[in-house]
């Protein structure tokens, strides 16, 4: 099928790396691997962090919608519209209209709807998302938590599940050579949940300064100075590696021993899958969507949400038990390479699309 792909929060071509951009790119590659022809329908970013900013976008949104209509009135039309991650701050104002006009199926992946936002002034902005979810041929969720949320809000919506995945190719080419005392982290340095996770990690590591560990941090961002300040006093034990490309990340992870990232507010966290593919057990919190990518007590340890002492204790447990660390690392690598590869996701995604292609927007 000819698929029009749209990511309203961040285009797959956006210059700033993030989990959203990575997943958008992975979905496109999975669709193409399954034999579909994919076109990024629009680069237009509808993200707005205030109602005032959202209102200012409206004229440009109308112009972009008209551009799409004119484009496909003379060119071959898509046979399906695929929207990745619409939510109240980044709705999809194009897909439902285009799908209805050209009578093609509309599909969402990782759609989000939070009724509580209606009570904070965002009701008008969020209403079209709920309508699109109800009218979609299918709504694909990456975690059972998210699927249950959609089912509760929209009992009649058509739902399907696709487990989070990565391109395992780079990791299949590396041979793990773990340093059991080398802790690894890969994360952007920005406000919000990322900063909260960095703060929790720093607090936990201060509790186990008596243990023989080092920490290598891959990542950069606008909060780099603030992040480094959190680890002040641990000089000599923290290595700041900055932003690295995908090949470098795979190679660096393969030389690590344990992946440490609390995961405050993580939707799921593709970096957890990358770390496990490189042979690292994960230590994270049992929170949000993290359990969708880490198998507790098999490929990593998950600790109670917000419990710094428990988190520090989990790190200590693997530092002190080389045999357990190695067993978990090997299980982690098998788990991702066998079950969470691009090829596996392409087969599942293709089946979802083919099952849903006959169901258009009503």
Beta strands, then each sheet from edge to edge (+ up, - down):
strand 1: 2-6
strand 2: 37-40
strand 3: 80-84
strand 4: 105-109
strand 5: 138-141
strand 6: 159-161
strand 7: 182-186
strand 8: 214-218
strand 9: 238-242
strand 10: 258-260
strand 11: 281-285
strand 12: 300-303
sheet 1: 2+ 1+ 3+ 4+ 5+ 6+
sheet 2: 9+ 8+ 7+ 10+ 11+ 12+
end
